[in-house]
């Protein structure tokens, strides 16, 4: 079955979302005086997970860490915080930075995550966008054309190559708290100046720390806290964690990423 799509420039996908950015995109976004946030999520990482196919996507974009005595992998994501219309959206719903728009915007409405099945009903696009004017044969349920394939590959490559830069960024910003993947997320909102300074440090520094940074899991779920602690991890109830440095979002990732569900 072919999937037909033709953008109607309705602008719905350019309102109210968190847009995942590469490091270079985040620097450009910040230099335009737009807000960028840092999302952290992590997973305990027993050796057995290394051979799990579905774990490969998470591992590729994460960095190794420790939480107590528990091996852990942390994903840090840079997100454009779009409240209302995107600051680059023009009055006629055209993109003001179209030639320089983020990779995620180039991919939408296809999926970057190879384990997420494309579902037209979960996209922001209006019914008329799914016309027969343009036929894009799907591969594995995803919208595919040459330009989209290149953007997907570039995004996946950036995830892998920039994971260690993001580790050093967290070090520069003294970020050591995270949420458990798929349960919640921690959203940090450093100032643009601090984030640019931290990114400059992370890019310029390539030395390894003497020891892995110790990370703490923050949760509001008693079962999660007990399980992580029993596995040797450091687990804090959200009430005990540092106040004011981040927001704990105890809902599924779909709710955070809005129309970008599945592209992370």
C-alpha positions in Angstrom: 0.0 0.0 0.0 1.3 3.4 -0.9 1.0 6.4 1.4 0.1 9.7 -0.3 1.2 13.0 1.2 1.3 16.6 0.0 2.0 19.4 2.5 -0.8 21.9 2.6 1.2 24.5 4.6 -1.5 24.5 7.2 1.1 25.4 9.9 -0.3 22.9 12.5 3.0 21.1 12.8 4.7 24.5 13.6 2.8 25.2 16.8 3.4 24.2 20.4 6.0 21.5 20.5 9.5 20.4 21.5 11.6 20.1 18.4 14.7 17.9 18.8 17.8 19.7 17.6 21.3 18.6 16.7 24.1 20.5 18.4 24.7 22.7 15.4 21.0 23.4 15.1 20.7 24.2 18.8 23.5 26.8 18.5 21.8 28.5 15.6 18.5 28.4 17.5 20.1 30.0 20.5 21.9 32.6 18.4 18.5 33.6 17.0 17.5 34.3 20.7 15.1 31.3 20.7 14.7 29.0 23.8 16.4 25.7 23.9 15.8 23.1 26.7 17.7 20.0 27.7 15.8 16.7 28.2 17.3 13.9 30.2 16.1 10.3 30.4 18.0 7.1 31.2 17.8 3.4 31.5 19.6 0.8 33.6 21.9 -1.1 31.3 22.7 -4.7 32.1 25.0 -6.4 29.7 22.1 -8.4 28.2 20.7 -5.2 26.7 23.6 -4.9 24.3 22.2 -7.8 22.2 18.6 -6.6 22.2 17.7 -5.1 18.7 15.2 -2.6 20.1 17.7 -1.4 22.6 20.1 -0.5 19.8 18.2 2.8 19.0 18.5 4.0 22.6 22.1 2.9 22.9 23.2 4.7 19.7 22.1 8.1 21.0 23.1 7.6 24.6 26.3 7.7 26.7 27.5 5.3 29.4 27.2 6.4 33.0 26.8 5.0 36.5 24.0 5.4 39.0 25.5 4.1 42.3 26.8 0.6 41.3 24.3 0.3 38.5 25.5 0.6 34.9 23.3 3.1 33.1 22.9 4.8 29.7 21.7 8.4 29.5 20.1 10.2 26.6 20.4 14.0 26.6 18.3 15.8 24.0 18.4 19.5 23.0 14.9 20.7 22.3 13.6 23.9 20.7 10.8 25.0 23.1 8.1 26.3 20.8 5.2 27.9 22.7 2.4 28.9 20.3 3.6 29.4 16.7 7.3 28.7 15.9 9.3 31.9 16.0 10.4 31.2 12.4 6.8 30.8 11.1 5.8 33.6 8.7 2.4 35.2 8.5 1.5 33.1 5.5 2.5 29.9 7.2 5.7 29.6 5.3 8.9 28.7 7.2 11.2 31.7 7.5 14.3 29.4 7.7 13.1 26.8 5.3 16.5 26.2 3.7 18.1 25.9 7.2 15.2 24.3 9.1 16.0 21.4 11.6 16.4 17.9 10.3 13.3 16.8 12.3 11.2 19.3 10.4 12.6 17.9 7.1 11.6 14.4 8.1 8.1 15.1 9.3 5.6 13.4 9.0 7.8 10.4 8.5 9.5 8.6 11.5 13.2 8.7 12.5 12.9 5.9 15.0 13.0 2.6 13.0 10.9 0.9 15.6 8.0 3.4 15.3 5.4 2.4 12.8 4.0 5.3 10.7 0.4 6.1 11.6 -1.3 8.8 9.6 -4.0 9.3 12.2 -1.5 10.5 14.8 -0.1 13.3 12.6 -1.2 16.9 12.8 -1.7 17.2 9.1 -5.3 17.8 7.8 -7.2 15.1 5.8 -6.5 16.9 2.5 -2.8 16.5 3.0 -3.2 12.8 2.4 -4.1 13.2 -1.2 -3.1 11.1 -4.2 -1.1 14.1 -5.7 2.1 12.7 -4.4 2.8 9.0 -3.8 5.5 8.1 -1.3 6.0 4.3 -1.1 6.5 3.3 2.6 9.3 1.2 3.8 8.5 -0.6 7.1 5.5 1.6 7.5 7.4 4.9 7.1 7.1 7.6 4.5 10.1 7.4 2.3 11.6 9.5 -0.5 15.2 10.4 -1.2 15.3 13.7 0.6 13.6 12.2 3.7 15.9 9.2 3.7 18.9 11.6 3.7 17.5 13.7 6.6 16.7 10.5 8.6 20.2 9.2 8.2 21.7 12.6 9.0 19.6 12.8 12.2 20.6 9.3 13.3 24.3 10.0 12.5 24.1 13.2 14.6 22.6 11.3 17.5 25.5 8.9 17.5 28.3 11.3 16.9 27.0 13.9 19.4 26.2 11.7 22.3 29.6 12.4 24.0 29.3 16.1 23.4 26.0 16.0 25.2 27.7 14.1 28.1 30.2 16.9 28.4 27.4 19.5 28.1 25.7 17.8 31.1 29.0 18.0 33.0 29.4 21.7 32.2 25.9 22.4 33.4 26.2 20.2 36.5 23.2 18.1 35.2 23.2 14.7 37.1 19.5 14.0 37.6 17.4 12.1 35.0 14.1 10.3 34.7 13.5 6.7 33.7 12.9 6.3 30.0 9.3 5.8 29.0 8.1 6.7 32.5 8.9 10.4 32.6 11.3 13.1 31.5 13.3 15.8 33.2 13.4 19.1 31.4 16.1 21.6 32.2 15.8 25.2 31.1 19.2 26.8 31.4 19.6 30.4 30.2 20.7 30.8 26.6 24.0 32.2 27.7 24.7 29.2 30.0 23.7 26.8 27.3 25.9 28.4 24.6 28.8 28.5 27.1 28.2 24.8 28.0 28.1 23.8 24.3 31.3 25.7 23.6 33.0 23.8 26.4 31.5 20.4 25.3 32.7 20.9 21.7 36.2 22.1 22.6 36.8 19.4 25.3 37.6 15.8 24.4 39.2 14.6 27.6 37.7 11.7 29.5 36.9 12.1 33.2 38.8 10.0 35.7 35.5 8.3 36.7 32.0 8.2 35.2 29.7 10.9 36.5 27.2 9.5 39.0 23.6 10.0 37.9 20.4 10.0 40.1 17.1 8.7 38.9 14.1 10.9 39.9 10.6 9.4 40.0 7.3 9.8 41.7 6.6 6.1 41.4 7.3 4.0 44.6 7.8 0.8 42.5 10.3 2.5 40.3 12.3 3.9 43.2 12.3 0.5 45.0 13.4 -1.4 41.8 16.2 1.1 41.0 17.5 1.1 44.5 17.4 -2.7 44.7 19.5 -2.8 41.5 22.2 -0.6 43.1 21.0 2.7 41.6 20.6 6.1 43.2 16.9 6.9 43.2 15.1 9.9 44.7 11.5 10.8 45.0 10.7 14.0 43.1 9.9 15.6 46.4 13.5 15.0 47.6 15.2 16.2 44.4 16.6 19.6 43.7 13.8 22.1 43.3 13.8 24.8 40.5 16.5 23.3 38.3 14.2 21.2 36.2 10.7 20.1 35.7 9.6 16.5 36.2 7.1 15.5 33.5 5.5 12.3 34.6 3.8 11.4 31.4 4.5 9.5 28.2 7.0 10.8 25.7 4.1 11.2 23.1 2.7 14.0 25.2 6.0 15.8 25.4 6.8 15.6 21.7 3.3 16.3 20.5 3.2 16.1 16.7 6.8 14.9 16.6 5.9 11.6 18.3 8.2 8.9 17.1 10.7 11.1 15.4 13.0 11.3 18.5 
